[in-house]
């Protein structure tokens, strides 16, 4: 457990069990959640910048600045999610106390809008990754030629995959730093989550923490929305990849046998 739970009891039944989960030591958190993710992100960024440091074999032109491109693609979804959450937070704070008692699904609707926009942003920035804009010299053409960079980087899929890996590790490092450095201990109940979407922060039993919890929940929601959008996109990609094999008869048995071969004791699992 990185953040741990608050030790102060505020009358909520679940808070009585807040001391049963120990908090990780700061030395372990510093190495595994801060230094190591940063080093991995730097490693893949350097690798991506290296493969993008060579001129194009056809035009002899150097590609656009790889560091700026990878920074925009990696940090863009996080900034997009922060803007969405901040806008919806203002909307829910002002209208939630009036609409939530009348429309019980108000909080769920706000959450749905946030997750839908977060997914659109994730897909949009991914498309921005897989499409690059090459600007040729005026002597040759003044047009901005946009070509699929999924065959990316002049139809080189290796550059696209390396860029995607670099983006994943950069976002992973940002998320872990936010969790380890900027998040305080959390409550064991779910009242702050409900208060964020409904805008009704009063009557939640937060006490004096009602002044600090919106800022903490804002960081939590940025991380949650980024992870949820990434999981949704990745899950559907895997679903589309696995759709053709499941049409083959008895493929599920073959898949189970392969899993047993590589992960478990074959004889024990089959018998």
CORLIN-V533301 format. One line per field, one symbol per residue. phi: phi as a letter, one per 40 degrees, with the letter a starting at -180 (. if undefined). burial: # if it has 16 or more other ideal C-beta (glycine too) atoms within 10 Angstrom, else .. A space follows every 10 residues. Layout:
phi=???
burial=???
This chain:
phi=.ccgbccccb gcdcccbccc bccccccccc ccbbcccccc cccccccccc cccbccccbg bccddccccc cccccdcccc cccccccccc ccccbddccc ccbccccccc cccccccccc cccccccccc bbbcbccdcc abcccbbccc beffgbcccc cccccccccc cccccccccc bbbccbcccb ccccccccgb ccgcgcgccc cbcdcccccc cccccccccc cccccccccc cccccccccg cccccccccc ccbbcccccc c
burial=..####...# .#..#..#.. ........#. ..##..##.# #..##..#.. .#........ ..#..#..## ..##.###.# ##.##..##. .##..#..## .....##..# #..##.###. ##..##..## .#.#...... ........## .##.....## .###.##### ######.### ..#..####. ###.###### #..#.#..#. ..##.##.## ######.### .......... .......... .......... .......... .
